[in-house]
Amino acid sequence: MNVLKRISKVFESADEILIDDSSRIVLMSDVHRGDGSWADDFSKNQNLYFAALTHYYLENFTYIEIGDGDELWKNSKLSDIIYVHSNAFWLLSKFFAERRLYLIFGNHDMVKSNASYIKKNLYQYYDERQKEYIPLFENVKVHEGLVLSHRETQQKILLIHGHQVSLLDYDLWMVSRFLVKYVWRPLELFGFNDPTSTAKNYKKKDAVEKKLTEWVTREKHMLIAGHTHRPMFPEIGDPLYFNDGSGVHPRSITAIEISEGFIVLVKWHIKTKDDGTLFIGRDILAGPRKLSDYFDYQ
């Protein structure tokens, strides 16, 4: 299937989330929660993530994870990831209990496209201390895409991971998973980078972004993706392709916020006060811009 038609198919079949200018939404992707081992890229940023997520929970944001939330190419068992990062999953479960959590699968957690896998691994988890199963995201649905639909303007924003435009990451994802798990993961220990990784290969990043931008230009809808780990925030008048970056940047995580009718790209990282005290803070990287300004230009 033509990759642009594939994106359109996701757009046409996606569940819609109604929003307005009072909505508060935060978008993150490529968190790559792992098993706590040396190959767990998320571990170094887990405190940043928990601080950011706590802020969004207290500020009544809806959290939408747009793919690769869990690293299920390097790791076989989601239960190991939940055990190691139980504090993060505890907080995510609080979002879920208040109907403020939506999940989209990416290439590294493509197994979540399987309803049986979701039921077995996400509905509940086994608590080793209590020796019993505890509800987690009971009856959760993991989406390939979602559409934010504005109640007043009827403008739509497509949310997808972005791997749909890559042969290796979508059609041949099982082959890629095998290579990552059994070839590139061991070699990373010796300093080798995986050349098949979109996050580490600039030519692949450019190719993915070109296709996603082509869809935006043709269909005239805003699109927010992840996958490349490269944040994108267009100027008014440019093609409306946004990217929220990732949770595994060196020493920082990035996110896109949609709040009070504005959109903004932010970074969470460790900052220093004048007295040398360290704290976790939020900086604006781009925006804020009114969503209506983008829509009006279309």
C-alpha positions, -999 to +999 in steps of 0.1 A: +000+000+000+012+035-008+024+050+025+004+082+021-028+062+016-018+042+047-017+074+067-051+085+053-066+051+062-055+056+098-069+091+097-103+079+084-106+051+109-092+067+140-112+075+171-118+112+177-112+131+208-133+163+210-113+194+221-120+231+226-100+261+238-103+249+274-087+215+267-053+206+282-034+179+264+003+168+266+018+146+239+049+125+244+064+097+224+095+075+223+098+072+260+113+037+255+107+025+290+130-005+295+140-032+320+165-011+340+195-027+324+224-010+306+203-010+275+174+009+291+177+043+275+148+056+296+165+051+329+187+082+328+156+104+323+131+085+345+132+113+372+126+140+346+097+119+332+081+114+366+084+151+375+069+162+342+041+136+344+033+147+380+030+183+369+007+174+341-014+152+363-018+180+389-026+206+362-054+184+349-038+176+315-048+146+294-017+125+286-015+110+251+015+088+244+020+086+206+041+054+203+072+036+216+062+042+252+077+008+260+109-007+246+096-041+234+122-048+207+151-051+232+129-066+259+105-095+257+084-091+288+063-060+294+060-072+330+097-066+336+093-030+324+063-024+346+081-039+376+112-017+372+093+015+364+064+008+387+063+045+399+057+057+363+030+031+357+014+040+390+011+076+378-001+065+344-028+044+361-040+075+379-044+093+346-063+062+332-086+061+362-097+097+354-101+090+317-071+112+309-049+086+293-047+076+256-021+052+241-009+049+205+015+021+195+047+027+175+072+003+159+090-006+191+057-015+208+039-028+177+029-059+197+003-036+214-016-037+181-027-072+192-058-071+213-049-104+230-015-090+240-031-059+254-055-079+275-028-102+289-002-075+296-019-042+302-053-049+318-035-060+350+000-069+363+013-094+389+024-077+421+053-097+435+050-083+470+012-088+473+014-121+453-017-112+433-028-095+401-035-058+404-057-038+379-036-015+356-053-003+325-084-024+325-102-026+291-077-001+276-076+004+239-042+010+222-047+029+190-027+032+157-039+068+155-061+093+171-078+125+158-082+156+179-113+173+166-121+209+176-157+214+186-160+249+172-138+250+142-142+213+132-105+213+124-087+180+129-053+170+141-040+135+133-018+119+160+003+089+148+037+075+157+050+080+122+066+046+115+038+040+089+060+055+062+089+032+068+092-003+052+116-016+079+097-002+108+061-011+097+059-038+071+091-056+083+090-047+120+094-083+131+127-085+111+138-052+126+129-063+161+150-095+156+180-075+144+178-050+173+174-077+200+200-102+188+225-082+167+225-045+176+217-046+213+248-067+221+269-045+198+258-013+216+278-025+245+309-019+225+299+015+212+283+006+179+252+025+167+223+007+150+223+020+114+187+009+109+174+031+137+155+062+125+164+079+157+202+076+150+202+078+112+197+113+097+189+101+063+161+079+077+149+109+097+148+131+066+130+104+046+103+100+073+098+137+077+095+142+039+067+116+037+048+129+067+051+165+054+039+154+019+008+139+035+001+172+054+006+192+023-017+170+003-045+165+028-042+199+046-046+185+081-023+191+110-002+161+120+017+154+152+041+124+152+071+110+170+094+082+157+123+104+145+131+117+180+136+151+163+113+179+176+095+199+149+074+230+153+065+248+120+061+285+115+026+298+105+023+291+067+047+261+067+033+225+063+017+216+096+039+187+106+048+187+143+070+163+162+072+160+200+107+147+200+114+119+226+119+110+262+154+098+257+173+129+246+206+133+265+197+149+298+162+161+287+128+150+275+105+170+251+068+172+248+041+191+229+014+208+250-020+219+237-036+242+263-061+270+264-062+271+226-024+273+222+003+248+211+038+248+225+070+227+223+086+223+257+117+207+273+121+192+308+156+190+321+178+195+352+184+232+359+206+250+385+197+278+409+221+306+418+231+288+450+240+256+430+208+237+439+196+214+412+159+211+402+138+198+374+123+226+353+104+232+321+115+255+293+097+265+261+115+256+229+089+269+204+056+288+207+032+292+222+011+298+191-026+299+188-040+268+171-065+290+153-037+309+136-026+276+120-061+267+111-070+301+097-040+301+074-052+268+059 
